[in-house]
Amino acid sequence: MYTFGDVGDVSPGQRIREVLERVRLAEEVGLDYVGIGEHHRPDYAISSPSTVIAAALAQTSRITVGSAVTVLSTEDPVRVYQQFTTMDLLSGGRVELLAGRGSFIESYPLFGASLEDYDELYDEKIQLLLRLDATERTTWQGRFRPALDDALVLPRPHGEHLRIAVATGGNPQSSVRAGLLGLPISYAIIGGQPAQFAPLVDLYRRAHAQSEHPHAPAFVSVAGMGFLADDGKAARDYFYPYWLESMRRISSERGFPMPNRISYESQAARGGAYFVGEPEQVAERIVALHGVLQHDRQAFQMDLSGVPQKESLRSIELLGTQVAPLVRDALG
């Protein structure tokens, strides 16, 4: 699962504490991964994901906790690397840095970055991040931060390399970049038909096979909306107003058509991007999508617009105790 800490009707502090409770439950029920997102808006409680990730790692012992995403374009790669290697040491290698450019742009003016440099910022910073990971002493020069001259960057990660992955919304160039860099990739699929991402996944895997420095094997994650209840219709009915509030807000800001129940149901149906329903339905759809994408991880955002804690915890419980075992049994 992953979360941005949607505030909803509670205070940001309360929501962060609830996120940490969700992480504890996710580990207890056997889930493998929790992602903590970064936003700089009043509707989300988490602007410093590394702080929340560190707290989550300190209260768990098995589960991987990572960023979803770290907006690398507006960060200093040296400081980000130090933060994540510190957490990597703390947790014994259970942290993951998912580097992206962000689906919102608030961090750009906040940290003095120009949107005119949108692509160049990310390209330069991901290259520096990987250079830092490759060796403890770095000599480097670029446009967007001071040069490094045989700089010693510490600490070093728990293992040979920090777990670094690339996030994308479906840009072909991003698939090629992640593959050629030898990094895992995460596709955020928030609409349409996930099976249509198959050409992008194939593009990534072909590029990865040509990589000269694969720090990790090819690894594909799919991230999108999901929600579980004991009854499928009850799940769709309950999640709808929270989904609608979030989609209305985004649609208003970006000039998209206003969402409605028809568009929601079409996306929650078989083949759509929303995995909302009872455990057997959701497990069946994950397995079916795996037959097309052969992906390695499926992550769900299940707390849009501040889904209350009780229902959020129940959805996590069902995902871990019923959906995950069904998927693992089906896929071996």
Residue pairs with C-beta under 8 A, 6 or more apart in sequence:
1 22
1 26
1 31
1 33
1 34
1 35
1 299
1 300
1 301
1 302
1 316
1 319
2 33
2 34
2 35
2 36
2 37
2 68
2 223
2 299
2 300
2 301
3 19
3 22
3 34
3 35
3 36
3 37
3 46
3 68
3 301
3 302
3 303
4 37
4 38
4 39
4 44
4 46
4 68
4 301
5 12
5 15
5 16
5 19
5 36
5 37
5 44
5 45
5 46
5 52
6 15
6 43
6 44
6 45
6 246
6 303
6 304
6 305
6 306
6 307
7 15
7 42
7 43
7 44
7 45
7 306
8 15
8 242
8 305
8 306
8 307
8 308
9 306
10 18
10 306
12 45
13 45
15 45
15 306
16 45
16 46
16 52
18 309
18 312
19 36
19 45
19 46
19 52
19 56
20 52
20 55
20 56
20 59
21 309
21 313
22 34
22 303
22 309
22 312
22 313
22 316
23 34
23 56
23 59
23 60
23 63
23 65
24 59
24 60
25 313
25 316
25 317
25 320
26 34
26 63
26 316
26 320
27 60
27 61
27 62
27 63
28 320
29 316
29 317
29 319
29 320
29 321
29 324
30 320
30 321
30 324
30 325
31 63
31 316
31 319
31 320
31 324
32 63
32 64
32 297
33 63
33 64
33 65
33 66
33 96
33 297
33 299
34 56
34 63
34 64
34 65
34 66
35 65
35 66
35 67
35 68
35 98
35 223
35 299
36 46
36 49
36 52
36 53
36 56
36 65
36 66
36 67
36 68
37 44
37 46
37 49
37 67
37 68
37 69
38 46
38 47
38 48
38 49
38 67
38 69
38 70
38 71
38 102
38 107
39 46
39 47
39 104
39 106
40 47
40 104
40 106
40 107
40 110
41 104
41 106
43 249
43 305
46 52
49 67
49 68
49 70
50 67
50 70
50 80
50 83
50 84
50 87
53 65
53 66
53 67
53 87
53 95
54 86
54 87
54 90
56 65
57 65
57 87
57 90
57 91
57 94
57 95
58 90
60 91
60 94
62 94
63 94
64 94
64 95
64 96
64 163
65 91
65 94
65 95
65 96
66 95
66 96
66 97
66 98
66 163
66 165
67 96
67 97
67 98
67 99
68 98
68 167
68 186
68 223
68 299
69 98
69 99
69 100
69 102
69 167
69 186
70 80
70 97
70 98
70 99
70 100
71 100
71 101
71 102
71 107
72 80
72 99
72 100
72 101
72 122
72 125
72 126
72 129
73 101
73 102
73 107
73 108
73 113
73 118
73 121
73 122
73 125
74 102
74 107
74 108
74 110
74 111
74 113
74 121
75 111
75 125
76 145
77 125
77 126
77 128
77 129
77 132
77 145
78 128
78 132
78 145
78 148
78 151
78 153
80 97
80 129
81 129
81 132
81 133
81 153
81 162
82 153
82 154
82 155
84 95
84 97
84 157
84 162
85 154
85 155
85 156
85 157
85 158
85 162
86 155
87 95
88 94
88 95
88 157
88 158
88 159
88 162
88 163
89 155
89 157
89 158
91 158
92 158
93 157
93 158
93 159
93 163
95 162
95 163
96 163
96 164
96 165
97 129
97 162
97 163
97 164
97 165
98 165
98 166
98 167
98 186
99 122
99 125
99 126
99 129
99 164
99 165
99 166
99 167
100 166
100 167
100 168
101 118
101 121
101 122
103 169
103 188
105 115
107 113
108 114
108 115
113 121
113 144
117 143
117 144
120 143
120 144
121 144
123 177
124 142
124 143
124 144
125 144
126 166
126 177
126 181
128 138
128 140
128 142
128 145
129 164
130 164
130 181
130 183
130 215
131 138
131 140
132 138
132 153
133 157
133 161
133 162
133 164
133 215
134 213
136 152
136 153
136 154
136 156
137 150
137 151
137 152
137 153
138 148
138 150
138 151
138 153
139 148
139 149
139 150
139 151
140 147
140 148
140 151
141 147
141 148
161 215
161 216
163 184
163 216
164 183
164 215
165 178
165 183
165 184
165 185
165 186
165 219
165 221
166 174
166 177
166 178
166 181
166 183
166 184
166 185
166 186
167 185
167 186
167 188
168 174
168 175
168 178
168 185
168 186
168 187
168 188
169 187
169 188
169 190
170 187
170 188
170 189
170 197
170 200
172 200
172 203
174 185
175 185
175 200
175 201
175 203
175 204
175 207
176 203
176 204
176 207
177 207
178 184
178 185
178 204
178 207
178 208
179 185
179 203
179 204
179 205
179 206
179 207
179 208
179 209
179 210
179 211
179 218
180 207
180 208
180 210
180 211
181 211
181 213
182 208
182 211
182 212
182 213
182 214
182 215
182 216
183 215
183 216
184 216
184 218
184 219
184 220
184 221
185 204
185 219
185 220
185 221
186 220
186 221
186 222
186 223
186 297
186 299
187 197
187 200
187 201
187 220
187 221
187 222
187 223
188 223
188 224
189 197
189 222
189 223
189 224
189 273
190 224
190 225
190 273
191 267
191 273
192 273
193 271
193 272
193 273
194 222
194 224
194 271
194 273
194 289
194 292
194 293
195 271
195 289
195 292
195 293
197 222
197 293
198 292
198 293
201 220
201 293
201 294
201 295
204 218
204 220
205 218
205 220
208 214
208 218
209 218
219 296
219 297
220 293
220 294
220 295
220 296
220 297
221 295
221 296
221 297
221 298
221 299
222 289
222 293
222 295
222 297
222 298
222 299
223 299
223 300
223 301
224 273
224 274
224 275
224 299
224 300
224 301
225 243
225 273
225 274
225 275
225 276
225 300
225 301
225 302
225 304
226 274
226 275
226 276
226 282
226 300
226 301
226 302
226 315
226 319
227 235
227 238
227 239
227 275
227 276
227 300
227 302
227 307
227 315
228 235
228 276
228 277
228 278
228 279
228 282
228 302
228 314
228 315
228 318
228 319
228 323
229 235
229 238
229 277
229 278
229 311
229 314
229 315
229 318
230 278
230 318
231 278
232 277
232 278
232 281
235 276
235 277
235 278
236 264
236 265
236 268
236 276
236 277
238 311
239 276
239 304
239 307
240 261
240 264
241 305
242 303
242 304
242 305
242 306
242 307
243 259
243 264
243 274
243 304
243 305
244 259
244 260
244 264
245 304
245 305
246 304
246 305
247 259
248 258
248 259
250 256
251 257
251 258
251 259
252 258
264 274
266 272
267 273
267 274
268 274
268 275
268 276
268 277
270 285
270 288
275 282
275 285
275 286
275 298
275 300
276 282
277 285
279 318
279 319
279 322
279 323
279 326
280 322
280 326
282 319
282 323
283 322
283 323
283 326
283 327
283 330
284 326
286 298
286 323
286 327
287 326
287 327
287 330
287 331
289 295
289 298
290 298
290 327
290 331
298 327
300 319
302 312
302 315
302 316
302 319
303 312
307 315
